[in-house]
């Protein structure tokens, strides 16, 4: 599916807007476009729904009982503790949402859960001091793969071969993806799209293995904390990769020069390694 230039530009900004990274005139232009473009507005709603699904449905470690009790005591008005401000939740300009009466109890529980996660999660990474854990890199790869397989239109440029897909990224990324594999009978290339990997833009290449979808992400590797202690396995004809299984998906992660690569799928690990060996060839 070839997306109009204006729509492609605004769709690149959807996640920035949802994550609070878009402000000023760019944000106003995006919201004005969403008011008039049914297709982009629908995609925005899908992304918001999927982000909420990833945030609420994926397993998270349970906080220790002592920490939960301490947080409840600290944030209890009866105990004189501070009450955290409610999370900002502005209604979308094109739709009005009304919360049912019983949502007050859920909101209170959500505030306690959010405070618990605030204490448990490491600080957000910055350019001067990257602090994301190595597990975050694997988790990000799986989350981004889920976005691909659940999105209604995950492909922005359909494949006519890598020589059609790869040039499409020009001007949409601040780097040139180093993928030269055009797909074959075992791993046909479906197409590509622009996405995000943690805090940076990424090129997304979508391949198939029989009925299975394989997402391959290419991104700048600077400032990323590479996995420590993860199992390593050499890619045939290429570098060593970090390999793991997470939530029923296999992840193969490697670095080649200044770019990072992550392939994710529910196919067998051997199949994913076979595709990786094709991708490292230039």
N, C-alpha and C positions, 0 to 999 in steps of 0.2 A: 504494500500500500504506500503510495507516494503522498506524503502530507504536504499541503500548501506551505510556502515559505513562512508566512506570517504565523500560521498555526504551529509549525515546527518550532519557531522561536519562542512562542508563548508556552508550548508544552515543555520545553527545556527548563522553564522557570517555575513549573508547578511545584516541584519538591522544595525548591528554594523558598517559595511562598509559604508552604505548609510547615516548614521547619523554622520559620522566622528569619530566614537569611535574605529576604527581599523587602525593600522598603522604598519610600519616596516615589518618584515618578515611574520607575519600572513596575512597582507594585500596583500603582493606579492604572497603568496601561493594561496590565494583566487582568485586573478585576473588570475593567471596562470591556475587554475582549471576551471574558467569560460570560458577560451579560448578553452578548449578541451571538456567540458561537455555541450552538447546541452540542457539537461534537467535543469541543475542548471542555465544556462544562461537565459533560458526562464523564470524560476521562478524569477530570479533577475529583469528581465524586468517587469514582472507582479507586483512585489513589488514596483518598482519605479513608475509604472503607478498608482497603488493604493494609494501610499503615496501622489503623486501629486493630485490625485482626492480628497483625504481627505483634503488636504491643500487648494485646490482652490474651491471646490464645497460646502463644509459645510458652513452653515450660520455663519457670524461673526458680532459682533456689529459694527455699523458705528461710526467712530470717530466724535466728535463734530466739527462743522464747523470752530470754532475759532482755534482749534488745527490744522486742515487741512491747513488753510490759513497760520498759523505761520510756519508749516513745509515746505510748498511750498516756502515761503519767505526765510527761512533759507537755503534751499537746491537749491535755484535758482542761477545759475552762474551770471546772470545779476545783482542780488542784492549783489554780492560779497560774498555769503555764501558758505560754503564748499560743495563740491560735493561728495556724498557717493560713495565709490568704488563699481564697479560692483560685483555681487555675483559670487563666484567661481563656474564655471560650466565646468569641464573637460570632454571631450568626452570619452565615453567608448572605451576601446582599440579594441573591436570587431565591432564597428560600427562608422561611421562618420555622423555627423548631420550638416545640413546647414540651417541657419535661413533665412526666407524670408526677403526682404527689409523692409516690413511694420512692422517688429517686433521691430524696433527701438523705435517707439512710445509706443508700449506696454511695452517695457523694461523700459522706463522712468516712465510710470505710475506705473509699478511694484516697482520701487525704492521708489517712494513716499509712496506707500501702505506699503512696508516693513518698512520704517522709521516710519510710523504711528503705525504699530503693535509693533515696538520696544518701542515706548513711552507708549503704552497702556498695553502691557503684563508685568506681574510681572517677576522678575528675575528668571532664571532657578534654580531649586533646587540643593543644594549641600549636601554632607553628614553632614557637620557641621551646616548648617542652612537651613533646608527644607522650601521652600517658595511657593510651588505650592498651588493654591487655592483649596477649597473643591470641587468647580465645576469641576476642572480639573480631579478629580478622576472619576466622572460620565462620563465626556466627553471621557476620555481615554477608559473606558469600552465600550462605544458605538462605538468608532473608531476601537477598537480591534475586536468587533463583526462584523463590516463591512468588516474587512480584512478576517474574516472567511467565510462569506457568498459570497464574491466576488472572493475569491481565486479559481484558477482552481483546485488545490490539497490542500485543507485546512487540510487534515488528514495525519499525518505521520505514525501513527500506527492504523490500523483498529481494531475495537472492537471484542474481543472474550470473553468479560467480563472484569470487573475491575481488575481481577487477571492477565490478560494479558497486559492491558493498563498501569496500575500503575507501575509495575516493569520496563517498557520501559523507564521511566523517570530517572532511576538510572544512574548517571554519566553525565546526561544532565542538571541537576539542582543542586543547592547547598542546597536543602532541599527536604524533602519527602512529597509529597502532601497527605493531610489527608482525601482523598475521598475514601469511602468504598462502595458507591452505584454502583451496576453493571448495573443499568438500569432495566426497567420493561416494561410491555405492554403499560403503559401510557407515559413513558419517556425512550425510548430505547437509549442506549449508542452507538453512532456511532464510536467514536474513540478519539484519542488525538493527541496533537502536542505541541512543545515548542514555546512559543511566548515571548512577552515583555509586561510589564505593567508599563508605565511611564519610569522608569530608571532601571528596574530589570527584570530578567527572570521570566517567569510564565508558569505554566502548564495549557494547554488548554484542557478542556473536552467538547466534542460536543455531545449534546443530541438532540432528535427530539420530537416534540409534534405534532402529525398528520403530516402536511406538513411543519411545522414551524421548524426552526433551533434555538437551544438554545446554547449559548456559556457560559461556566462556567470557570472562570479564578481563579487560586490559586497562590498566590504570597506572598513573605515576606512583612509584614506590617510595619516594622520599618521605621521610618522617614517619613511616609506618613501622611499628614494632613487629618484626617478623616472629613467627611462632618459636618458642623455646621448649625443648623437650618433646616436640611432636615427632612422630615417626617420619623418617626420611627415606626416600626411594629414588634411585636414579632414573631419569627419563631417558629412554633409548635415543641416543644421538644428541642429548641436551644436558642441562644442569640437573642437580638433585631437586626433588620436590618434597614439600611437606604434605603428608597424606593423613586424612582422618575420616571418620564416619560420625555424622551428627544428625540426630532426628531422622534417621532412615535415609540420609543422603551421603554420598561420598564426595569429598572435597580434595582436589589436587591443586596445590598452591606453589608457585615458583616465581623466581625473579630472573629476568634476562636483561642484562645491562641496567638501564634506569627504569624499566617498566616491570610492574608486577602482573601476574596472570593467575586467574582462579577459574577452574572448571568444576562445575557442580552438577550432579544428576543422581537419580536413583538407579542408574545402571550399575553393573558390576565394576569393581575397582579396576580390574584388568582392562575393561573397555575404556574407562576414563584415561588410564595411563597410555593406552594405544592412541587415543585422540591427541593427548598431550605431546606424544612423540612426533605426530604430524604437524602440530602447531609450532614446535620449536624449529622446524626446518625452514630455512629462508632461501 
